[in-house]
């Protein structure tokens, strides 16, 4: 088991694009689209402690902004342990990161993200 410390430089723009799109669509009040971009950012950032924690923080703030107590409460344990699990390489691959899915459930990664991940290692 290896330790993950930082996201590959080639993958960072793809990760950042998802966060930017989450912000832009949220501003337009397209909340479902915004959330989807956060989920995609989570999939891309999940193996890397800083990025993984960043996405959970943004999901936590999203929950606050839309007044979703389940999401806010569900993000607290993810914020506390998500980055550590990334660091030690013990993550449920493909998990979308929201309180609407079990925290430890592996999930299928969308094909376009598989391609992005494979091309930017």
N, C-alpha and C positions, 0 to 999 in steps of 0.2 A: 504494500500500500504506500503510494507516494504522497508527498505533501504538496498541495496546490497553494501557491502564494499570489500569483498575479495572472491576469488574463493576457493571452497573447495579443501583441500590438495589432495584428491584422484583424482580430475579432472585435476590438474595442469600438470601431466606427459602427458596426452592425448593432452592437449592444446599445450604444448611445442613440442611434437612430430610433430604436424602439422606445427609449425613454422620451426622446423629443416628440415622437408621434403621440405617446401617451399624454404628454402635457398639452400638445396642440389640440388633440381631439377633446380633452377634458375642458379646455377653455371654450370650445364650441358647444359644450354640454352634450357631447356624444359619449356618454359614460360607458356604454358597453364596448365601444371601439377603444376607448381609453384603457379600460380594464384589460382588453385583449392584448394591447401592446405591452402592458405591464407583465402579463403572463408570458409573452414571448421574450421579454427582457429577462424574466426569471429563468426561463429555460436556458438562455444563452449565458447568463451570469452565474447560474447555480454552482458550477464547479469551483468558483473563485470567491474567496471569503469577502473581499470588499464589495464586489459587484452584487453578490448574493444578499448581503446585508443591506446594501443600498436599495435594492428592489423591494425587500420586505419593509423598509422604512417608507418608501413611496406608496406601497400598498396600505400600510398603516395610516398614512396621511390621507389617502384616497378614502378609506373607511370613515375617517373623521369628517372629511369634506362632504360626503354624501349621507352622513349620519347613520352609518351602518355599524351598530354595536357589535354584531357577530364578527364582522371583518376586523374591527379594531381589536377586540379581545383575542381573536384567532391569530393575529399577527404578533402579539407579544411573545409567545414562546418561540415563534419562528425567528423573531429578531434576536432573541437570547441565544439560540443554539444553531441557527442556520449557517452562520459564518464559520463556526467551529467545525461543523460537519463537513463543510466544503474543504476546510484546511486539511482535514485528515482523509479526505476522499471518500466519505461515507454519505452519499446523497441518493435519494430516490430519483434516478435519472428520468428526465422529462416531466417531472411534477411541475404543475403550473403555479404553485406557491400560494394560492388563495385559501382562505378559511372554508371555502366551499368544497375543497377536496381534502382527503386525509393527508396529513403532513408527510407520512412515510410511504405513500403509494407511488410506485414507479408508473409512468404513463408514456404513451407513444409520443415521440417527438414529431411534429409536423415535417413533412418531407423537405420543404424549403429551408427550414432551420437545420435539418440534418446536413443539407448541402452546404449551408453557410458555415456550420461548425467544421465539417470535413475540409473545406477549402481554406479555412483561416486558423488552423492549429498552430 
